[in-house]
Amino acid sequence: MTQLSRRTIVTSAAALSLAGLIGAPAVARPQAKAPTPGKPGDFDFLTGDWKIANKWRNKTTDSWLEFPGEATVRGILKGVVSVEELRIPARDFSGMGLRTLDLEKKVWTDYWVNGKAGVMGRDGVTGSFENGAGIFDSPDTENGKPVIYRGIWDKIVPGVSHNWSSLISRDNGKTWEGLWLMEWTRA
């Protein structure tokens, strides 16, 4: 089986298992020209147990579907690693997010393991925290044309709530279209 990135697995699994969406697209934040160096503890806000309100966009029908989820996240190795177990029982979907900080390069990498495959995506997505938001970009192609997928951790209120959004740009980052919004609140 070919290993896939978190974005590809999550988007594909959702597309196959969902049939329409309700909600509003997320807004992309500008990213700094030079990424801010990562530091241990950047993902500490994510540690704990969470309830998640998901809004997923079906690109075929241009509609939104809402469904609940939950996650348990633990920071380990003094904030150098964050391990997330995501569970979406309503969609029979689960997986693991693994975020690691390269201490020498001071860069975060986000990996994904789909619960049905048990295989880590071959490519992690690198990113940094800019102006209060974790921004992780992944260049790719769609129908043979270049696109950028962006994952954003924002609206962070430590210990209380935060959001994760998935967006796509088809014009090299000039405009962004929302694909998935997860609103996390402390369980």
Backbone bond lengths (Angstrom), bond angles and torsions (degrees), N, CA, C in turn:
res aa  C-N    CA-C-N  psi(-1)  N-CA   C-N-CA  omega(-1)  CA-C   N-CA-C  phi
1 M - - - 1.442 - - 1.521 109.50 -
2 T 1.309 117.88 135.21 1.451 122.80 179.47 1.514 109.63 -72.17
3 Q 1.307 117.47 136.47 1.457 120.79 176.73 1.520 108.65 -79.00
4 L 1.329 116.55 140.77 1.453 121.60 -177.73 1.514 110.89 -124.75
5 S 1.328 116.73 159.41 1.452 121.55 177.64 1.525 109.83 -75.48
6 R 1.335 116.79 161.14 1.471 122.06 179.34 1.515 110.37 -55.81
7 R 1.319 116.87 -46.05 1.464 120.92 -177.88 1.523 111.00 -58.92
8 T 1.326 116.75 -46.57 1.459 120.60 -178.89 1.521 110.94 -64.12
9 I 1.324 117.72 -44.00 1.458 121.38 -179.11 1.519 110.60 -65.11
10 V 1.327 116.98 -49.84 1.463 119.70 -177.99 1.519 110.81 -62.88
11 T 1.323 117.60 -46.41 1.461 120.64 -179.09 1.521 111.09 -63.96
12 S 1.319 117.72 -43.75 1.464 120.73 -179.18 1.513 111.68 -66.80
13 A 1.323 117.81 -45.21 1.469 120.60 179.94 1.519 110.75 -62.45
14 A 1.309 115.82 -42.16 1.460 119.05 179.21 1.520 110.83 -65.52
15 A 1.316 117.24 -42.46 1.464 120.30 -179.09 1.518 111.31 -62.55
16 L 1.330 116.97 -36.93 1.452 120.00 -179.01 1.525 112.56 -76.00
17 S 1.343 117.06 -27.80 1.448 118.72 -172.71 1.524 114.64 -104.67
18 L 1.308 117.82 -6.66 1.457 120.33 -176.11 1.516 111.18 -119.59
19 A 1.335 115.49 154.88 1.471 118.56 -175.08 1.519 113.31 -131.69
20 G 1.307 121.31 42.57 1.452 121.73 177.37 1.510 111.08 136.12
21 L 1.347 119.62 155.31 1.464 122.64 -176.22 1.514 115.10 -140.41
22 I 1.347 115.58 155.01 1.457 122.92 174.43 1.518 105.99 -127.30
23 G 1.311 119.42 137.77 1.453 121.50 177.97 1.505 111.05 146.72
24 A 1.321 115.27 -168.88 1.460 120.37 -178.71 1.518 109.59 -123.59
25 P 1.330 117.27 144.40 1.462 119.41 178.77 1.523 111.60 -68.12
26 A 1.305 115.45 153.13 1.459 121.05 178.20 1.520 110.19 -79.39
27 V 1.321 115.79 164.59 1.460 121.64 179.53 1.522 108.02 -110.65
28 A 1.326 116.59 133.14 1.465 120.63 179.70 1.513 109.92 -79.37
29 R 1.317 116.20 142.28 1.459 121.26 174.47 1.517 108.26 -98.20
30 P 1.322 117.25 146.47 1.467 118.36 176.45 1.524 110.05 -67.00
31 Q 1.301 115.69 145.74 1.451 120.91 179.02 1.523 108.86 -102.76
32 A 1.328 116.18 145.40 1.455 121.33 179.69 1.523 110.07 -63.39
33 K 1.333 116.64 151.60 1.462 120.82 178.62 1.522 110.88 -64.35
34 A 1.331 116.64 -39.93 1.465 121.53 175.43 1.528 106.34 -116.40
35 P 1.332 118.28 118.92 1.464 120.47 -177.90 1.520 112.50 -57.46
36 T 1.319 116.30 141.64 1.456 122.33 175.07 1.525 108.20 -69.20
37 P 1.322 118.35 133.69 1.469 119.51 179.25 1.531 111.19 -58.55
38 G 1.335 116.29 135.72 1.456 121.03 176.51 1.517 110.38 -74.19
39 K 1.333 115.01 154.92 1.457 119.70 178.21 1.526 109.51 -140.99
40 P 1.337 117.41 152.96 1.453 119.71 176.86 1.534 109.98 -53.41
41 G 1.330 115.49 138.27 1.458 120.23 178.18 1.512 115.12 94.44
42 D 1.338 119.05 -6.14 1.466 120.31 179.48 1.527 112.02 -55.97
43 F 1.344 117.48 -31.34 1.463 121.09 -179.40 1.524 112.96 -99.26
44 D 1.334 118.78 13.01 1.464 120.63 -179.97 1.531 112.42 -59.49
45 F 1.327 118.55 -29.84 1.462 121.79 179.66 1.524 111.42 -59.14
46 L 1.328 117.39 -22.74 1.457 123.01 -174.77 1.532 112.71 -85.71
47 T 1.331 117.87 -16.56 1.457 121.18 -176.45 1.529 111.05 -65.47
48 G 1.346 115.84 133.09 1.462 121.79 176.71 1.513 112.03 131.41
49 D 1.336 114.91 -167.47 1.464 122.38 179.36 1.524 108.47 -107.23
50 W 1.347 115.93 137.82 1.458 121.43 -171.00 1.526 112.74 -135.21
51 K 1.315 115.28 147.92 1.464 123.60 166.03 1.523 105.19 -103.19
52 I 1.335 116.38 140.83 1.465 119.91 -175.03 1.521 110.36 -128.64
53 A 1.324 115.87 127.18 1.464 121.99 171.82 1.522 106.73 -96.25
54 N 1.334 116.37 113.24 1.469 122.38 -177.81 1.518 110.73 -97.22
55 K 1.319 115.85 139.80 1.467 123.38 170.68 1.513 105.77 -130.69
56 W 1.334 115.39 112.57 1.463 121.33 -174.31 1.522 109.84 -117.56
57 R 1.323 116.30 133.61 1.467 121.52 -176.48 1.516 111.15 -94.45
58 N 1.323 115.60 124.22 1.456 121.82 173.46 1.520 106.57 -86.88
59 K 1.343 116.77 108.17 1.470 120.79 -176.04 1.523 112.27 -65.37
60 T 1.325 117.08 -27.92 1.461 120.26 -178.78 1.523 111.75 -67.43
61 T 1.338 116.36 -44.49 1.470 120.73 -177.76 1.522 112.64 -100.82
62 D 1.341 117.03 -5.52 1.459 123.23 -175.91 1.528 111.22 51.50
63 S 1.319 115.41 41.02 1.463 121.21 176.45 1.528 108.45 -122.44
64 W 1.316 116.70 167.56 1.459 122.26 -176.29 1.520 110.48 -118.62
65 L 1.324 116.42 143.44 1.453 123.07 177.02 1.519 108.10 -119.96
66 E 1.311 116.75 137.51 1.458 121.84 177.14 1.516 109.45 -110.41
67 F 1.348 116.10 139.08 1.456 120.93 178.34 1.526 108.56 -157.50
68 P 1.351 116.91 151.38 1.463 120.27 -178.44 1.525 112.11 -83.35
69 G 1.309 114.55 159.35 1.450 122.16 173.89 1.517 108.98 -152.44
70 E 1.305 115.31 179.53 1.457 120.55 178.50 1.520 108.57 -154.14
71 A 1.315 115.47 159.60 1.467 119.55 179.91 1.514 109.84 -150.45
72 T 1.315 114.44 152.16 1.455 122.87 171.08 1.523 106.10 -124.67
73 V 1.329 115.93 128.09 1.469 120.72 -175.91 1.522 109.03 -129.08
74 R 1.322 116.10 137.67 1.456 122.28 177.36 1.524 109.77 -129.55
75 G 1.319 114.89 132.74 1.454 120.54 171.34 1.516 108.03 -90.34
76 I 1.325 117.11 135.49 1.462 120.64 179.10 1.528 109.81 -134.37
77 L 1.310 115.73 171.98 1.461 123.58 179.47 1.525 111.84 54.22
78 K 1.339 114.98 46.27 1.467 122.37 176.96 1.525 112.70 56.87
79 G 1.349 115.89 40.63 1.462 120.27 175.75 1.508 115.72 84.67
80 V 1.334 117.75 8.99 1.462 121.59 179.83 1.528 110.93 -87.02
81 V 1.342 117.39 -19.37 1.462 122.78 -179.37 1.528 109.07 -135.51
82 S 1.328 115.54 141.07 1.463 122.74 173.46 1.523 107.36 -127.30
83 V 1.344 116.19 127.58 1.461 121.99 -177.22 1.531 108.48 -117.14
84 E 1.325 116.39 123.17 1.466 122.64 -177.87 1.525 110.34 -116.60
85 E 1.340 115.99 131.41 1.462 120.70 168.83 1.525 106.39 -107.53
86 L 1.323 116.86 113.10 1.464 123.42 179.70 1.517 108.71 -98.36
87 R 1.347 116.57 133.69 1.456 121.74 178.88 1.532 109.00 -131.26
88 I 1.330 115.75 126.48 1.463 121.55 175.85 1.529 106.62 -128.44
89 P 1.355 117.16 79.84 1.458 120.93 -176.34 1.532 113.37 -58.19
90 A 1.318 117.70 -35.10 1.470 120.94 -178.61 1.528 111.71 -61.93
91 R 1.314 118.39 -21.74 1.460 123.12 -179.16 1.526 111.84 -116.46
92 D 1.346 116.73 9.48 1.457 121.18 -178.36 1.531 110.30 49.62
93 F 1.344 114.85 48.81 1.455 121.25 -174.91 1.523 109.15 -130.95
94 S 1.327 116.71 137.89 1.456 121.73 174.66 1.522 109.04 -152.85
95 G 1.313 114.71 160.70 1.450 119.43 178.61 1.510 111.32 -172.93
96 M 1.323 115.25 178.43 1.451 121.43 -179.52 1.523 109.96 -128.54
97 G 1.322 115.61 127.48 1.451 121.66 170.94 1.518 108.24 -95.68
98 L 1.300 117.23 134.83 1.455 122.81 178.18 1.517 107.46 -127.71
99 R 1.321 116.11 116.42 1.460 121.03 -179.52 1.519 107.98 -114.61
100 T 1.333 114.95 126.37 1.464 120.04 -176.84 1.522 110.08 -127.24
101 L 1.315 114.80 144.65 1.464 121.21 177.67 1.519 109.12 -105.57
102 D 1.324 116.75 120.54 1.460 122.20 172.26 1.526 105.50 -77.52
103 L 1.328 116.64 105.79 1.469 120.71 -174.18 1.529 112.74 -64.99
104 E 1.326 117.34 -31.26 1.458 119.61 179.17 1.532 111.13 -72.33
105 K 1.338 116.61 -47.69 1.469 120.69 -178.47 1.526 113.39 -84.88
106 K 1.353 116.44 -15.84 1.469 122.59 -178.84 1.527 111.46 59.53
107 V 1.350 114.93 44.36 1.465 122.31 -178.62 1.535 108.96 -127.23
108 W 1.338 115.80 133.43 1.460 121.40 174.77 1.527 110.27 -85.82
109 T 1.343 115.81 141.94 1.460 121.90 172.92 1.517 108.25 -127.60
110 D 1.343 115.15 133.29 1.463 123.12 -178.48 1.529 108.12 -108.56
111 Y 1.331 116.03 121.49 1.469 122.48 178.74 1.526 109.17 -112.95
112 W 1.324 117.36 160.36 1.460 122.47 179.64 1.520 110.55 -134.81
113 V 1.334 116.03 138.63 1.461 122.81 173.10 1.521 106.97 -122.79
114 N 1.329 117.69 118.90 1.457 122.25 176.97 1.526 108.01 -76.53
115 G 1.340 116.53 131.99 1.453 121.12 -178.33 1.517 113.73 -62.82
116 K 1.324 118.01 -26.35 1.472 120.70 -178.80 1.522 112.07 -81.97
117 A 1.332 117.73 -27.31 1.460 121.01 -178.76 1.523 112.23 -98.74
118 G 1.347 116.85 -33.52 1.457 120.43 -177.93 1.515 113.67 68.80
119 V 1.342 116.88 23.27 1.460 121.48 -176.99 1.529 108.99 -121.03
120 M 1.322 116.11 131.93 1.453 119.89 177.14 1.520 109.51 -73.86
121 G 1.340 115.86 134.53 1.461 119.94 175.20 1.517 109.60 -56.08
122 R 1.303 116.87 140.62 1.469 120.29 -174.30 1.517 112.47 -68.16
123 D 1.321 117.06 -30.86 1.455 120.61 -177.76 1.519 109.84 -111.41
124 G 1.299 115.87 122.61 1.447 119.26 170.12 1.520 108.11 -82.95
125 V 1.312 115.85 159.60 1.459 121.35 178.80 1.526 107.35 -106.02
126 T 1.336 116.95 123.60 1.465 120.35 -178.59 1.520 110.50 -90.06
127 G 1.332 114.32 154.02 1.453 119.36 179.18 1.512 111.82 -170.08
128 S 1.339 113.45 -175.89 1.459 120.39 -178.08 1.522 109.03 -151.61
129 F 1.330 115.38 169.90 1.459 121.32 177.65 1.523 108.97 -99.00
130 E 1.335 114.59 118.99 1.460 121.91 -177.58 1.524 109.36 -126.07
131 N 1.322 116.73 124.80 1.462 121.46 176.63 1.529 112.01 50.87
132 G 1.338 116.63 44.08 1.455 121.41 176.48 1.515 115.54 81.42
133 A 1.336 118.31 9.34 1.465 121.10 -179.98 1.525 110.26 -132.10
134 G 1.332 116.06 137.29 1.454 121.50 172.45 1.518 108.43 -84.51
135 I 1.328 117.26 120.95 1.467 121.83 -174.82 1.527 108.91 -120.08
136 F 1.349 115.43 122.62 1.464 122.24 -175.90 1.524 108.48 -127.79
137 D 1.333 117.40 110.35 1.462 122.65 -177.71 1.528 111.35 -104.00
138 S 1.329 114.53 144.72 1.454 121.26 -179.96 1.522 109.82 -138.36
139 P 1.331 118.16 106.79 1.466 120.56 175.87 1.525 109.81 -67.18
140 D 1.320 116.72 143.97 1.459 121.87 -179.27 1.520 108.37 -157.77
141 T 1.325 117.00 -170.49 1.459 121.35 173.69 1.523 109.02 -129.55
142 E 1.319 115.04 152.38 1.451 123.18 175.93 1.523 106.37 -137.54
143 N 1.328 116.34 119.12 1.469 120.94 -175.73 1.527 111.45 53.15
144 G 1.337 116.40 39.16 1.451 121.64 177.20 1.515 115.41 79.01
145 K 1.342 117.72 1.03 1.467 121.42 -179.08 1.528 110.00 -110.98
146 P 1.342 117.35 145.36 1.466 119.52 -178.43 1.530 112.18 -67.86
147 V 1.330 115.23 140.01 1.457 122.91 174.53 1.517 107.85 -138.57
148 I 1.314 116.00 164.56 1.457 121.89 172.69 1.525 106.70 -123.81
149 Y 1.322 116.32 126.63 1.460 120.94 171.03 1.522 106.93 -96.55
150 R 1.321 116.62 138.90 1.460 121.20 -179.81 1.518 109.14 -128.30
151 G 1.324 115.39 129.85 1.459 122.14 170.06 1.512 107.80 -106.69
152 I 1.332 116.73 132.43 1.468 120.96 -177.75 1.524 109.87 -127.59
153 W 1.316 116.45 127.37 1.466 123.09 167.83 1.518 105.27 -99.24
154 D 1.347 117.80 115.89 1.462 118.90 -179.12 1.526 110.99 -149.03
155 K 1.330 115.28 -172.57 1.466 122.56 -174.79 1.526 110.02 49.78
156 I 1.323 114.53 43.44 1.466 121.66 -174.20 1.531 110.24 -80.90
157 V 1.327 115.23 117.77 1.462 123.07 170.83 1.532 104.06 -117.93
158 P 1.358 117.67 97.16 1.462 120.61 -172.73 1.532 112.70 -49.52
159 G 1.343 114.88 130.67 1.458 121.60 178.11 1.517 114.64 78.75
160 V 1.336 117.72 -3.62 1.463 120.82 -175.28 1.524 112.48 -122.60
161 S 1.342 117.46 -56.92 1.464 120.55 -174.83 1.527 110.95 -164.31
162 H 1.329 114.54 164.65 1.463 123.05 173.44 1.521 107.57 -170.37
163 N 1.312 116.45 169.34 1.466 121.98 177.55 1.520 109.82 -122.07
164 W 1.321 114.86 154.75 1.457 122.14 166.36 1.521 106.04 -128.14
165 S 1.323 116.48 132.43 1.459 122.04 -179.97 1.514 109.66 -127.68
166 S 1.327 115.21 146.20 1.454 122.16 172.23 1.521 107.21 -116.12
167 L 1.334 116.28 128.74 1.455 121.64 -178.27 1.519 110.03 -132.14
168 I 1.321 115.96 164.44 1.464 121.55 176.28 1.526 108.66 -133.64
169 S 1.325 115.43 141.17 1.463 121.74 172.53 1.517 108.04 -121.51
170 R 1.324 114.93 130.73 1.468 120.42 178.00 1.531 111.35 -105.99
171 D 1.351 116.50 4.75 1.465 120.85 -178.05 1.532 111.32 -130.17
172 N 1.336 115.77 41.70 1.464 122.60 175.96 1.527 113.12 59.38
173 G 1.328 116.80 36.94 1.459 121.11 173.59 1.513 115.84 89.68
174 K 1.326 118.19 4.76 1.473 119.64 178.59 1.525 110.73 -72.47
175 T 1.335 117.19 -42.28 1.462 121.47 177.34 1.530 108.54 -131.88
176 W 1.334 115.60 156.42 1.459 122.35 -176.31 1.512 110.14 -132.38
177 E 1.324 115.33 143.41 1.464 122.60 178.31 1.526 108.06 -118.68
178 G 1.329 117.59 130.18 1.455 122.02 179.46 1.512 112.18 -72.06
179 L 1.352 116.34 137.52 1.458 122.31 177.76 1.525 111.93 -115.36
180 W 1.325 116.29 -38.20 1.456 120.51 -175.75 1.525 107.54 -153.60
181 L 1.324 116.89 137.16 1.457 122.78 174.32 1.520 107.73 -127.91
182 M 1.324 115.73 127.92 1.468 122.24 175.16 1.524 107.31 -117.92
183 E 1.337 115.78 118.25 1.471 121.38 176.81 1.527 107.86 -101.66
184 W 1.311 115.75 110.24 1.472 123.06 -175.75 1.519 110.08 -94.83
185 T 1.345 117.08 131.67 1.451 121.93 172.27 1.523 108.39 -131.30
186 R 1.322 115.57 145.83 1.472 121.38 -176.47 1.531 109.74 -58.50
187 A 1.331 116.57 131.20 1.474 121.48 178.43 1.523 109.49 -76.49
